[in-house]
């Protein structure tokens, strides 16, 4: 898993930003709200500030520091891809009689479990691409069988795979990331995966609204490793933050949890 190395730089940047902002408003600035008073003008010199009505305001210097990038939402062709995890249960080297297979060198065998809904997308003989942990090289394989013995009891289907690993041999017990390309030809509203982030409330992007960035809920359709289809929440031509969306979310989250001074007194 590469998750921690990828998130660490984001967290470090967010900590620096939040330390500099002091969560936006300070009582000494004289911008405290009274009951019924209109929302005060944000001060940006200190750093990122948050408004419940307008969203996040990021000063130019801070935007440059975090390499904030904005792009237009566009229609694009997205190749549908389904991903799941599997584990090698028999390495090719463990087969004693390779001559039993017409291809010469035997394949490594792996197994993974998927839901009933996901199993409906798969079929025997379907080609797959396999990634072995941190290895950059991809391996080719195929679905050998879909075993439904425990379907009613567990609600899952076991997927058996054969992986051609002559160039990069797989060890027994290795954890694999399996990608099945499902194919799709029509144009859809799509965004880069880097623009998306997930909270307990669902999937979101940051849209551009004047000088501010507003967290916007989206519903997703087809998703692959590079792009995601948006079925609701965005239109072609909208502008969104493509990086670093997670840093903005951490700044907003700190504001929401930081008390009235971080949420415009509301």
C-alpha positions, -999 to +999 in steps of 0.1 A: +000+000+000+012+035-010-015+053+009+006+067+038+034+081+015+008+098-006-011+114+022+018+125+043+028+155+021-008+166+020-010+165+058+022+184+062+010+212+039-023+213+057-007+216+091+015+245+078-016+263+063-037+258+094-009+270+117-005+301+096-043+309+094-051+306+131-085+293+117-093+327+100-110+353+122-095+366+154-113+387+180-087+414+177-096+419+141-129+435+151-149+413+128-170+394+154-206+390+144-235+403+165-270+388+162-286+397+129-255+415+116-245+408+080-215+386+073-182+404+078-156+407+051-129+380+054-093+390+062-069+370+040-035+382+051-033+356+078-040+327+054-070+305+044-103+316+058-137+299+058-172+313+054-203+291+059-220+311+032-192+316+007-168+288+012-130+289+015-109+319+006-073+312-003-048+341-006-027+340-038+005+334-019-010+304-002-025+291-034+010+292-050+026+275-020+002+245-021+002+245-059-035+249-061-048+241-096-082+247-112-097+231-144-129+231-163-153+202-160-155+186-194-172+157-212-149+128-219-148+091-228-142+071-197-133+034-199-151+017-171-129-004-149-137-026-119-110-032-093-107-057-064-080-074-043-068-110-046-041-132-030-018-157-047-025-191-033-003-211-056+030-197-071+040-210-105+072-224-090+051-247-068+038-267-098+058-299-102+048-309-137+048-278-159+043-301-190+007-306-180+001-271-193+004-265-230+019-230-225+050-245-209+055-224-178+024-226-155+005-196-143+003-183-108-031-188-093-049-162-071-083-158-054-104-128-044-139-121-032-164-097-047-200-087-039-229-102-059-234-069-077-198-067-087-197-104-097-224-096-123-198-075-142-174-105-145-173-136-166-150-166-170-122-160-195-123-122-190-089-105-192-075-087-162-045-066-154-027-073-121-005-051-100+017-066-073+021-042-044+048-016-050+059-032-083+055-008-112+052-035-138+017-048-146+009-085-153-017-100-175-042-126-163-076-140-168-106-150-147-106-188-145-138-193-125-165-176-105-173-199-075-207-193-059-206-220-032-209-194-004-230-169-023-261-172-001-243-174+032-218-146+027-233-125-001-199-128-020-185-147-049-150-161-051-130-151-082-103-175-093-075-160-114-046-172-135-017-147-138+011-149-163+041-139-142+071-152-162+088-117-162+079-109-125+073-141-106+047-139-078+052-155-044+026-175-027+006-152-004+013-120-024-015-095-024-026-083-058-047-054-071-068-067-100-083-044-126-110-055-151-116-031-180-154-031-187-154-007-217-176+023-224-178+045-255-203+073-247-193+108-235-199+116-199-192+145-175-159+134-159-134+148-134-099+137-125-097+113-095-074+139-078-103+163-076-124+139-055-124+133-018-147+113+004-161+122+038-187+104+060-213+124+041-203+112+006-182+122-023-172+159-029-152+183-051-144+220-046-161+242-072-150+278-080-174+305-069-159+339-076-129+342-053-140+313-031-140+275-032-172+257-023-174+221-012-199+205-036-215+170-033-214+148-063-228+114-073-205+091-092-210+067-120-182+048-137-148+052-120-114+042-132-078+048-119-077+082-137-111+097-140-146+095-125-180+100-141-202+125-123-239+118-127-251+146-105-237+178-090-216+192-118-221+204-154-196+206-183-180+241-180-180+243-142-146+250-127-132+227-100-100+223-079-081+194-093-054+197-066-049+197-036-086+190-028-078+171+004-057+200+018-087+223+013-110+199+030-086+196+060-086+234+062-124+236+061-127+207+086-104+226+111-125+257+107-157+238+113-143+222+144-125+253+156-154+271+171-172+303+161-140+322+152-134+296+125-170+296+111-178+333+109-196+333+142-224+311+130 
